[in-house]
Amino acid sequence: MTDFKTPIKASLGQLSKSLTDGLRKDAIKAGWPKEYANSLQVIILNGDITIKYSKELETAIEDLEYGTKTIPPVPVLRKFIDKYTTDIINDIMESSVLALIKADAIP
């Protein structure tokens, strides 16, 4: 039987990288410090889309995203997910189908 999981995982890995690059650019454009923006990573696993970031920067990133009593929020993560959820799902489906075709799993 043809191994189609490997090319699908590779394709989704490329999609994760592309989305991570876009998210980091959005964060920098919104005024987030580069160190914070560069710690962001989009992970696609088992059909779930998650944004991960450095544990050391967790409080600072959440303060930026949600604001504090004295600092207004600069929501990058929520805007990204809201803006791209449908596009991400469509990209995952398209990448999966293309990977299946390349692996000769479907005609």
VMD Tcl script that draws the C-alpha trace (Angstrom):
set ca {
  {0.00 0.00 0.00}
  {1.20 3.49 -0.83}
  {2.41 5.63 2.07}
  {0.38 8.81 1.71}
  {0.84 10.11 5.27}
  {4.41 11.22 4.64}
  {3.64 13.58 1.73}
  {0.56 14.95 3.51}
  {2.60 15.69 6.64}
  {5.26 17.36 4.51}
  {2.67 19.46 2.73}
  {1.06 20.52 6.00}
  {4.51 21.32 7.37}
  {5.05 23.71 4.47}
  {1.63 25.26 5.09}
  {2.49 25.69 8.79}
  {5.72 27.45 7.84}
  {3.96 29.77 5.40}
  {1.28 30.64 7.96}
  {3.92 31.16 10.66}
  {5.76 33.62 8.41}
  {2.51 35.50 7.77}
  {1.59 35.62 11.45}
  {5.01 36.92 12.42}
  {4.79 39.66 9.79}
  {1.32 40.62 11.06}
  {2.63 40.84 14.63}
  {5.58 43.02 13.65}
  {3.32 45.23 11.52}
  {0.99 45.65 14.53}
  {3.93 46.89 16.61}
  {4.79 43.78 18.58}
  {8.50 43.51 19.51}
  {10.37 41.31 17.02}
  {11.45 38.93 19.79}
  {7.78 38.25 20.60}
  {6.69 38.03 16.98}
  {9.52 35.66 16.08}
  {8.54 33.28 18.88}
  {5.10 32.70 17.28}
  {4.53 29.45 15.42}
  {1.46 28.07 13.64}
  {1.05 24.33 14.21}
  {-1.36 22.13 12.24}
  {-1.86 18.79 13.96}
  {-4.72 16.33 13.55}
  {-6.79 18.97 11.80}
  {-6.38 21.50 14.61}
  {-4.71 24.84 14.07}
  {-2.80 26.15 17.08}
  {-0.57 29.13 17.69}
  {2.37 28.33 19.94}
  {4.87 30.70 21.48}
  {7.75 30.73 23.91}
  {6.76 29.88 27.48}
  {9.16 32.59 28.71}
  {7.23 35.21 26.74}
  {3.75 33.88 27.53}
  {2.73 36.65 29.94}
  {4.10 39.43 27.73}
  {2.42 38.03 24.61}
  {-0.91 37.58 26.37}
  {-0.64 41.13 27.75}
  {-0.13 42.40 24.19}
  {-2.96 40.27 22.80}
  {-5.53 40.99 25.52}
  {-4.22 44.20 27.07}
  {-3.83 45.09 30.71}
  {-5.43 47.67 32.99}
  {-3.06 50.29 31.62}
  {-2.22 49.03 28.13}
  {-4.85 48.53 25.40}
  {-4.88 45.20 23.54}
  {-3.12 44.71 20.22}
  {-4.91 41.54 19.06}
  {-2.81 39.77 16.46}
  {-3.46 36.11 17.26}
  {-7.26 36.36 17.34}
  {-7.36 38.49 14.20}
  {-5.12 36.00 12.42}
  {-7.32 33.03 13.34}
  {-10.53 34.93 12.52}
  {-9.16 36.16 9.20}
  {-7.58 32.93 8.01}
  {-9.63 30.06 9.49}
  {-11.56 29.35 6.28}
  {-8.47 29.86 4.11}
  {-6.44 27.58 6.37}
  {-9.04 24.81 6.23}
  {-9.24 25.10 2.43}
  {-5.43 25.03 2.17}
  {-5.28 21.93 4.38}
  {-7.85 20.16 2.22}
  {-6.14 21.17 -1.02}
  {-2.69 20.20 0.27}
  {-4.00 16.85 1.45}
  {-5.65 16.05 -1.86}
  {-2.56 17.06 -3.82}
  {-0.36 14.94 -1.57}
  {-2.68 11.96 -2.04}
  {-2.54 12.41 -5.81}
  {1.27 12.70 -5.77}
  {1.49 9.54 -3.69}
  {-0.75 7.73 -6.18}
  {-3.19 7.01 -3.35}
  {-6.05 8.35 -5.49}
  {-6.27 8.59 -9.26}
}
mol new
graphics top color blue
foreach p $ca { graphics top sphere $p radius 0.5 }
foreach p [lrange $ca 0 end-1] q [lrange $ca 1 end] { graphics top cylinder $p $q radius 0.2 }
display resetview
